[in-house]
Amino acid sequence: MTVPASPIRFDNVRQSLVLPRNLFGPFGIFLTAAMLLGLLPAVAHAQVWMDKSAVLKDFFAKSDIVRSKRLALTPVQVAAVKQRLGYAPAVEWTVYYGLTKDKAGGPDKIDGLAVIDNELGQHQPITFAALVGADGTMRRLEVMVYREAYGDAIRENRFRQQFQGKTARDPVRHGHDIVAVAGATISSRSMATGARRALIVLDELVIRPGIARALTPAKVAVGASGVQ
């Protein structure tokens, strides 16, 4: 089975112009306009560490199957997320989740939730994936594509491990509970912004309404033995 479309096209990340879907607020508008007008330097290279299939297999290595569902925030949810984040989020999100089959024939166990998103770095978007437990706790944060010439130290475990255990109730902000990597302050701040958004969106979109209600039925994304 074909893997559902991701928020960005990974076959295009090495091109000089990449327009991400989830850049928010005036900075996102400025970036897009500046890139179109040629005011910002083109991307010299993109460091691609993981594509969608690889990150989902890694996140849900012990799951029997991985599914995805395209969900849209309701107007009430948009208002709630905006109040918590301080800016309006994207309305539509693809949520991935791993399932472990119950051998006794009972309900399948949901092993976790994941989103793939983009957050503006100094000049270019950073593509990342967040794995959140069914209890709303951040389990992992992975940098998938990095497009800047420097600052990629945010990929190191010592930085990313700070996000483990965070929830939507935590600040998840640089200068509060997240320490920036020396020489990569802007990228560190960006990752904190993206991680906080992932936690809050999943909280409002999936966890508060009830995971089973929000996610079923869904589309198969990745099987235990690989992409279907």
C-alpha positions in Angstrom: 0.0 0.0 0.0 1.2 3.5 -0.8 2.5 5.6 2.1 0.2 8.6 2.5 1.5 12.0 1.5 3.6 13.8 4.0 3.5 17.5 4.9 6.4 18.2 2.6 7.8 16.4 -0.5 11.1 14.8 0.5 12.1 14.4 -3.2 12.1 18.2 -3.4 14.2 19.1 -0.3 17.4 19.4 -2.3 16.0 22.0 -4.6 16.9 25.6 -4.1 13.3 26.7 -3.3 11.3 24.8 -0.7 7.9 26.1 0.4 6.8 24.4 3.7 3.1 24.1 4.6 3.3 24.8 8.3 5.1 28.2 8.7 3.1 30.5 10.9 2.7 34.2 11.5 4.4 37.2 9.9 7.8 35.6 9.8 6.4 32.8 7.7 4.8 35.3 5.3 8.0 37.3 5.1 10.1 34.2 4.4 7.8 33.0 1.6 7.7 36.5 0.0 11.5 37.0 0.4 12.3 33.6 -1.1 10.0 34.3 -4.1 11.6 37.7 -4.7 15.1 36.3 -4.3 15.9 38.4 -1.2 17.2 35.4 0.7 20.1 33.1 -0.3 19.1 29.9 -2.0 19.6 26.6 -0.1 23.1 25.4 -0.7 22.3 22.0 0.5 19.8 20.1 2.5 21.0 17.5 5.1 18.4 14.8 4.9 18.7 12.3 7.7 15.3 10.6 7.6 12.4 10.5 5.3 8.8 9.8 6.4 9.0 6.0 6.0 12.3 5.8 8.0 11.1 8.0 10.9 7.8 6.1 11.2 9.5 2.7 11.2 12.0 4.0 13.8 9.3 5.5 16.0 7.0 2.5 15.9 9.6 -0.3 15.6 7.7 -2.5 18.0 4.2 -1.9 16.6 2.4 -4.4 14.5 1.2 -1.7 12.1 1.2 2.0 11.7 -1.8 4.0 10.6 -2.4 7.6 9.6 -5.4 9.9 9.6 -5.8 13.4 8.2 -7.6 15.5 10.9 -8.8 19.1 10.9 -9.1 21.3 13.9 -12.6 22.6 14.5 -13.0 26.4 15.0 -13.3 25.8 18.7 -10.0 23.8 18.7 -8.3 26.4 16.5 -9.2 29.1 19.1 -8.0 26.9 22.0 -4.7 26.2 20.3 -4.2 29.8 19.3 -4.8 30.9 22.9 -2.2 28.4 24.2 0.4 29.0 21.5 -0.1 32.7 20.9 -0.6 32.2 17.1 -3.1 30.4 14.9 -2.0 26.9 13.9 -2.5 25.1 10.6 -6.0 23.6 10.5 -5.2 20.2 8.9 -2.8 17.7 10.3 -1.7 14.2 9.5 -1.5 12.1 12.6 0.4 8.8 12.6 0.1 6.2 15.2 1.3 2.7 16.0 -0.9 -0.2 16.9 -0.1 -3.5 18.7 -2.7 -6.2 18.1 -4.3 -7.8 21.1 -3.6 -11.6 20.9 -6.8 -12.3 22.9 -8.9 -10.4 20.3 -9.5 -7.3 22.4 -9.0 -3.7 21.3 -5.7 -2.9 19.7 -3.2 -0.9 21.8 -2.2 2.5 20.6 1.6 2.8 21.0 2.0 6.5 20.4 1.2 9.4 18.1 3.4 11.2 15.7 3.4 14.3 13.5 5.8 15.6 10.9 6.1 19.4 10.7 8.2 22.3 9.7 9.5 25.2 11.8 11.4 28.2 10.5 15.1 28.3 11.4 17.3 31.3 10.7 16.5 31.4 7.0 15.1 28.0 6.0 12.5 25.6 7.4 13.6 22.7 9.6 11.6 19.5 9.1 11.2 17.4 12.2 9.1 14.6 13.6 7.6 14.4 17.1 6.6 11.1 18.8 4.1 11.6 21.7 2.7 8.9 23.9 -1.0 8.3 24.3 -0.7 10.1 27.6 0.5 13.3 25.9 4.1 12.9 26.9 6.9 13.7 24.4 8.9 10.6 23.8 11.2 11.6 21.0 12.0 14.6 18.7 13.9 13.9 15.5 15.4 16.4 13.0 14.6 15.0 9.6 15.8 17.7 7.2 18.1 20.6 8.0 18.7 23.2 5.3 21.0 25.8 7.0 24.8 25.9 6.5 25.3 25.7 10.3 23.4 25.0 13.5 22.8 21.3 12.8 24.0 20.5 16.3 20.4 20.5 17.3 20.3 16.9 16.0 22.6 15.8 18.9 21.0 13.7 21.6 22.1 16.1 24.4 19.8 18.7 23.0 16.9 16.6 21.9 16.7 14.6 25.1 15.6 17.8 26.9 12.2 17.3 25.2 11.6 13.8 26.5 8.9 13.8 29.2 7.5 17.2 28.2 3.8 17.7 28.0 1.4 20.4 26.7 1.4 21.8 30.2 5.1 22.5 30.2 6.6 25.8 28.9 8.8 24.0 26.3 10.6 27.3 25.6 14.2 28.3 25.1 15.3 30.2 28.1 12.7 28.4 30.3 13.0 24.7 30.3 15.1 24.2 27.1 18.8 25.1 26.9 20.0 26.1 23.5 23.0 24.5 21.8 26.0 26.9 21.7 26.2 28.3 18.2 22.7 27.2 17.3 20.5 29.4 19.4 18.0 30.2 16.6 17.7 26.6 15.6 17.3 25.5 19.2 14.5 28.1 19.7 12.8 26.9 16.5 12.9 23.3 17.7 11.4 24.3 21.0 8.6 26.2 19.2 7.9 23.2 16.9 7.9 20.7 19.8 5.5 22.8 21.8 3.2 23.1 18.9 3.2 19.4 18.3 2.3 18.7 22.0 -0.5 21.3 22.1 -2.0 20.4 18.7 -2.1 16.6 19.6 -3.5 17.4 23.0 -6.4 19.4 21.5 -6.9 17.4 18.3 -6.5 13.8 19.6 -6.0 13.3 23.3 -8.7 15.6 24.8 -11.5 14.4 22.4 -10.4 10.7 23.1 -7.8 8.9 21.0 -10.1 6.1 19.8 -12.8 8.5 18.8 -10.4 10.8 17.0 -8.3 8.3 15.1 -10.6 5.5 13.8 -11.1 4.6 11.0 -7.7 5.4 9.6 -5.4 4.5 6.7 -2.6 2.0 6.8 0.8 3.8 6.5 3.5 1.3 7.4 3.5 -2.3 8.3 5.7 -4.2 10.7 7.9 -5.4 7.9 8.1 -2.1 6.1 6.2 0.2 3.8 3.1 -1.3 2.3 
